């Protein structure tokens, strides 16, 4: 008899999550992939002691936060479907995406 799924949590980081909140902690964005509907306001909250930004990857993207201190938030309302890649401009190894559908 085979196991139907891998143990719980084994692929949690890779899985897309629905909702409207992103936590910044341990030098990472959680979830790494967020799925929302167009018109959703997403809020990022910095839970680290270091400052972080929410900055669109590539030029001209809509996400352009200032440096967020501990417990500071940044919000953006996604109005157009698409995949929005972003990073922390201070720590560019921190990357994530928001997938917006109709």
GULUM-72619 format. One line per 5 residues: number of its first residue (from 1); for each residue y, z negated, x negated of N, C-alpha, C, CB. Coordinates in pm, 1 decimal. Glycine has a CB too. Layout:
N
NUM	Y,Z,X,Y,Z,X,Y,Z,X,Y,Z,X ~ ...;
//
This chain:
102
1	-117.1,0.0,-85.3,0.0,0.0,0.0,124.1,0.0,-90.4,-0.6,-123.4,97.3 ~ 216.0,90.5,-65.4,335.9,98.1,-147.5,451.2,23.5,-80.7,374.5,244.7,-173.0 ~ 544.9,-17.5,-162.6,663.1,-86.5,-111.0,759.6,17.0,-54.0,732.0,-171.3,-222.6 ~ 815.3,-4.3,65.5,902.7,95.3,126.8,1038.4,108.5,57.9,923.7,61.3,270.9 ~ 1088.3,3.0,-2.0,1220.7,7.1,-64.6,1216.7,-75.0,-192.7,1331.0,-46.4,32.4;
6	1312.5,-49.3,-280.1,1324.7,-131.8,-399.8,1377.5,-269.2,-358.4,1418.9,-64.6,-505.9 ~ 1363.8,-368.2,-444.8,1412.3,-502.8,-408.0,1559.9,-500.7,-370.1,1390.2,-601.4,-524.1 ~ 1594.7,-585.7,-279.0,1732.6,-593.7,-230.5,1829.1,-615.9,-345.9,1747.2,-706.3,-127.3 ~ 1936.6,-537.3,-347.2,2036.7,-552.4,-450.6,2015.2,-462.1,-571.0,2040.2,-693.1,-495.0 ~ 1900.4,-394.3,-580.2,1872.0,-313.3,-697.5,1969.1,-197.2,-712.1,1730.9,-261.3,-691.1;
11	2015.6,-140.6,-600.6,2107.6,-27.3,-610.0,2237.4,-55.8,-535.8,2042.2,99.4,-554.5 ~ 2273.3,-181.3,-523.8,2389.9,-220.1,-446.1,2517.9,-155.9,-498.0,2404.2,-369.9,-446.5 ~ 2537.4,-152.8,-630.7,2661.0,-98.4,-684.4,2673.2,50.8,-657.8,2669.4,-125.1,-832.9 ~ 2563.2,123.8,-656.1,2568.6,268.2,-637.6,2588.2,306.4,-490.8,2441.6,332.0,-691.2 ~ 2552.6,218.0,-400.5,2561.0,249.6,-258.9,2705.1,247.3,-209.5,2476.9,152.3,-178.4;
16	2737.3,343.4,-124.3,2870.1,346.2,-62.9,2875.7,240.1,46.7,2902.6,488.0,-5.0 ~ 2992.2,180.5,62.1,3011.9,74.9,160.2,3125.2,115.9,253.2,3042.7,-61.4,91.2 ~ 3111.1,81.9,381.0,3220.6,106.7,474.1,3301.1,-21.6,488.1,3167.5,155.4,613.0 ~ 3423.3,-8.3,530.9,3511.7,-122.7,546.4,3653.2,-81.9,512.5,3466.6,-240.0,458.3 ~ 3737.6,-179.6,481.6,3874.9,-146.2,446.6,3929.9,-236.6,337.4,3962.9,-154.6,568.8;
21	3842.0,-302.5,261.5,3886.6,-392.5,156.0,3810.3,-366.5,27.0,3869.4,-538.2,199.0 ~ 3883.8,-375.6,-83.4,3824.6,-362.2,-216.4,3865.9,-485.4,-296.3,3870.4,-228.5,-288.0 ~ 3767.9,-551.9,-355.4,3795.1,-666.4,-442.4,3796.4,-617.7,-587.0,3688.7,-780.0,-422.3 ~ 3888.9,-670.8,-663.0,3893.9,-642.8,-806.4,3851.8,-772.1,-874.8,4038.6,-594.1,-853.9 ~ 3733.7,-769.3,-936.8,3683.9,-889.3,-1003.2,3588.7,-850.7,-1115.6,3613.5,-982.5,-902.4;
26	3585.7,-934.8,-1217.1,3499.5,-909.6,-1333.3,3522.8,-770.6,-1391.6,3352.3,-925.3,-1294.5 ~ 3649.3,-728.2,-1392.8,3689.2,-598.8,-1448.1,3615.2,-482.1,-1382.0,3664.5,-596.7,-1598.1 ~ 3604.4,-488.5,-1248.6,3542.3,-380.8,-1170.8,3597.5,-383.0,-1029.2,3387.3,-394.7,-1169.3 ~ 3585.6,-268.1,-961.4,3623.3,-256.4,-820.7,3496.8,-271.4,-736.6,3695.0,-119.4,-791.6 ~ 3501.1,-356.0,-633.5,3387.1,-376.4,-543.1,3430.1,-350.7,-401.2,3329.4,-518.8,-556.5;
31	3372.7,-253.3,-332.5,3265.1,-167.6,-380.6,3318.7,-55.9,-470.0,3188.3,-108.2,-262.8 ~ 3228.1,1.5,-548.1,3266.3,112.8,-636.2,3292.8,238.8,-554.5,3155.8,139.7,-741.3 ~ 3225.9,251.2,-440.6,3249.9,362.7,-347.8,3269.7,305.5,-209.1,3131.8,465.7,-349.1 ~ 3386.2,333.9,-151.5,3419.7,286.9,-17.1,3432.5,407.9,74.0,3551.6,202.5,-17.2 ~ 3367.1,403.9,190.5,3376.0,512.2,288.7,3460.5,465.5,406.0,3234.6,556.6,336.9;
36	3564.0,546.2,438.6,3651.9,512.1,550.0,3680.6,637.2,632.4,3784.0,448.8,498.8 ~ 3732.3,615.7,751.2,3779.5,724.5,837.2,3926.4,748.7,807.9,3757.6,691.5,988.5 ~ 3971.7,872.9,826.2,4113.6,904.8,810.1,4194.9,812.0,899.9,4142.2,1054.8,844.2 ~ 4306.6,763.7,849.3,4390.3,670.1,922.8,4365.1,525.0,887.5,4370.2,689.1,1068.1 ~ 4264.5,499.1,801.5,4231.5,362.3,763.3,4321.8,312.9,651.4,4085.7,352.8,720.5;
41	4370.9,190.7,668.8,4449.1,124.7,563.7,4352.4,42.7,478.9,4563.4,33.8,624.2 ~ 4348.1,73.3,349.4,4260.6,1.5,256.3,4346.9,-93.7,173.7,4181.5,101.2,163.4 ~ 4298.6,-216.1,155.6,4370.8,-315.4,77.2,4284.9,-361.4,-40.5,4411.1,-435.8,165.3 ~ 4344.0,-355.1,-159.4,4281.5,-403.5,-281.5,4337.8,-541.6,-311.5,4305.5,-305.3,-400.9 ~ 4252.4,-635.0,-352.2,4295.4,-769.2,-389.3,4243.9,-800.9,-528.9,4245.5,-874.5,-286.7;
46	4336.0,-837.1,-618.7,4297.0,-871.2,-754.6,4247.2,-1015.4,-758.5,4415.1,-851.1,-852.6 ~ 4120.3,-1032.5,-790.1,4060.7,-1165.2,-800.9,4038.6,-1205.5,-946.7,3928.5,-1169.5,-725.1 ~ 4082.2,-1120.3,-1040.4,4071.9,-1151.3,-1182.8,4195.8,-1226.5,-1230.1,4053.0,-1022.5,-1265.1 ~ 4185.3,-1289.5,-1346.2,4301.9,-1354.8,-1405.5,4388.1,-1254.6,-1482.0,4257.7,-1468.3,-1498.7 ~ 4331.7,-1138.2,-1518.0,4407.6,-1031.7,-1583.5,4470.1,-941.1,-1477.7,4316.8,-949.6,-1679.1;
51	4582.1,-878.5,-1511.1,4646.4,-782.7,-1420.6,4567.7,-652.0,-1418.8,4793.4,-756.9,-1463.1 ~ 4569.2,-585.0,-1303.4,4502.8,-455.6,-1286.4,4592.0,-366.7,-1200.2,4360.5,-472.3,-1221.7 ~ 4567.2,-235.2,-1208.3,4635.7,-141.1,-1120.3,4533.5,-65.2,-1037.7,4723.5,-43.3,-1201.4 ~ 4583.4,-0.3,-934.3,4505.8,95.0,-854.0,4581.1,226.1,-870.9,4491.6,50.7,-698.2 ~ 4524.7,316.2,-951.9,4594.8,437.5,-991.2,4503.4,557.9,-973.3,4643.9,427.6,-1136.9;
56	4551.7,659.8,-903.6,4472.4,781.3,-883.3,4432.6,841.5,-1017.4,4550.9,884.4,-799.6 ~ 4308.2,887.1,-1023.7,4261.7,958.7,-1142.6,4321.0,1099.0,-1136.6,4103.5,962.9,-1150.6 ~ 4370.9,1148.7,-1246.6,4435.9,1279.0,-1246.5,4579.6,1264.9,-1199.7,4359.7,1378.3,-1157.3 ~ 4655.1,1370.5,-1217.9,4797.8,1363.3,-1183.2,4820.8,1393.3,-1035.4,4878.7,1461.1,-1269.3 ~ 4923.7,1333.5,-980.8,4966.8,1363.7,-845.4,4891.2,1296.1,-733.5,4959.2,1505.2,-825.3;
61	4801.0,1203.6,-764.5,4727.3,1136.0,-658.7,4812.8,1033.3,-586.8,4604.2,1069.5,-715.3 ~ 4769.3,991.6,-469.1,4852.1,902.7,-386.9,4850.8,755.4,-428.0,4808.0,912.7,-246.1 ~ 4751.4,713.7,-505.4,4738.8,571.4,-538.5,4817.5,540.1,-665.0,4590.3,532.0,-556.5 ~ 4919.2,456.4,-651.6,5008.3,425.2,-763.8,5059.0,282.3,-751.1,5127.2,524.4,-769.6 ~ 4973.1,185.3,-771.8,5019.1,46.6,-759.1,5088.8,1.2,-886.7,4901.2,-46.9,-727.1;
66	5170.0,-100.3,-872.1,5222.0,-172.3,-988.4,5107.6,-257.5,-1041.7,5348.8,-260.7,-952.0 ~ 5129.1,-321.8,-1154.9,5028.7,-415.1,-1206.9,5015.9,-531.3,-1108.5,5067.2,-466.7,-1350.6 ~ 4893.7,-558.9,-1067.7,4867.5,-664.2,-969.6,4828.0,-792.6,-1041.1,4756.6,-621.1,-870.5 ~ 4904.9,-897.0,-1021.7,4870.7,-1027.7,-1076.6,4754.2,-1086.6,-995.6,4994.7,-1123.5,-1074.5 ~ 4702.8,-1198.6,-1040.4,4594.0,-1265.6,-969.2,4633.9,-1292.2,-823.8,4556.3,-1397.9,-1039.7;
71	4547.0,-1256.7,-731.4,4562.6,-1272.2,-586.6,4662.3,-1174.7,-523.3,4605.5,-1412.2,-556.3 ~ 4723.2,-1087.6,-602.7,4815.0,-987.4,-546.6,4733.8,-877.5,-478.1,4906.8,-926.7,-658.0 ~ 4798.2,-811.1,-381.7,4731.5,-704.6,-308.3,4811.5,-575.0,-315.7,4710.5,-745.4,-162.6 ~ 4740.2,-465.4,-290.6,4800.9,-332.7,-279.7,4730.0,-264.0,-164.4,4789.0,-249.2,-415.0 ~ 4805.1,-197.3,-77.4,4745.8,-128.6,36.5,4790.8,16.5,40.3,4782.5,-199.2,167.5;
76	4702.5,101.6,91.7,4733.6,242.9,109.8,4657.6,291.4,233.0,4696.1,327.4,-17.9 ~ 4725.6,370.6,317.2,4661.8,428.8,434.7,4623.1,572.4,403.1,4755.5,422.5,558.8 ~ 4493.7,601.6,411.2,4441.5,735.0,383.9,4450.4,819.5,509.6,4295.9,728.2,333.0 ~ 4527.5,927.8,505.0,4548.9,1010.9,623.0,4471.0,1141.5,619.9,4694.6,1040.8,637.7 ~ 4425.1,1184.1,501.9,4354.7,1312.6,490.2,4214.6,1291.9,436.0,4432.5,1409.4,399.4;
81	4115.2,1362.7,496.4,3978.4,1355.0,444.5,3971.6,1403.7,299.9,3883.1,1437.4,532.4 ~ 3878.7,1348.9,225.8,3857.4,1388.3,87.1,3801.9,1272.4,7.2,3987.2,1438.4,24.5 ~ 3777.0,1298.7,-120.5,3728.9,1195.6,-211.3,3841.5,1161.8,-307.4,3600.9,1241.8,-287.9 ~ 3878.4,1036.4,-311.2,3989.9,989.0,-392.4,3935.9,902.6,-505.8,4092.0,909.4,-306.2 ~ 3936.5,956.6,-626.6,3893.1,880.6,-744.4,4012.3,803.7,-798.8,3832.5,974.5,-854.2;
86	3987.5,680.8,-841.5,4095.9,600.2,-897.5,4043.9,511.3,-1009.1,4162.1,515.0,-788.4 ~ 4137.7,451.7,-1080.7,4105.1,365.9,-1193.4,4213.1,261.1,-1211.9,4087.7,448.3,-1321.4 ~ 4189.5,171.2,-1305.4,4291.8,75.8,-1348.0,4358.7,136.3,-1470.8,4230.4,-67.8,-1379.0 ~ 4487.7,159.7,-1464.7,4558.5,222.1,-1577.1,4560.2,131.1,-1700.5,4702.2,257.0,-1536.1 ~ 4547.1,1.9,-1680.0,4544.5,-93.1,-1791.7,4407.0,-95.4,-1856.4,4583.2,-234.3,-1744.1;
91	4303.2,-81.7,-1774.6,4163.4,-84.6,-1820.3,4093.6,40.2,-1764.0,4089.3,-218.3,-1774.0 ~ 4112.0,157.0,-1826.8,4063.7,283.6,-1767.9,3912.7,295.8,-1750.5,4109.2,395.9,-1852.0 ~ 3835.8,203.6,-1806.6,3691.2,203.8,-1783.2,3658.8,156.3,-1642.1,3619.9,115.2,-1886.2 ~ 3755.6,95.7,-1574.4,3737.1,50.8,-1436.3,3764.7,168.6,-1343.6,3830.6,-70.6,-1402.5 ~ 3660.8,224.0,-1281.8,3677.2,339.6,-1194.7,3605.6,316.2,-1062.2,3623.9,466.9,-1262.9;
96	3652.4,388.2,-959.4,3590.3,378.6,-826.9,3639.5,497.1,-742.9,3624.7,240.7,-757.0 ~ 3586.5,509.5,-621.4,3628.3,615.9,-530.9,3638.5,565.3,-388.6,3531.8,732.9,-537.7 ~ 3726.0,632.8,-312.3,3731.6,614.0,-168.4,3698.6,750.2,-106.9,3873.6,559.3,-120.6 ~ 3598.6,753.7,-19.8,3558.3,875.7,50.1,3610.3,867.6,192.2,3402.9,895.0,48.0 ~ 3698.5,961.7,226.8,3764.6,960.5,356.7,3708.8,1075.3,441.7,3919.8,972.8,340.7;
101	3660.6,1041.4,561.4,3609.4,1142.0,654.7,3697.7,1147.3,777.5,3463.5,1111.7,694.7 ~ 3676.3,1249.8,861.3,3755.1,1265.6,983.3,3727.1,1156.4,1083.1,3728.2,1399.3,1046.1;
//
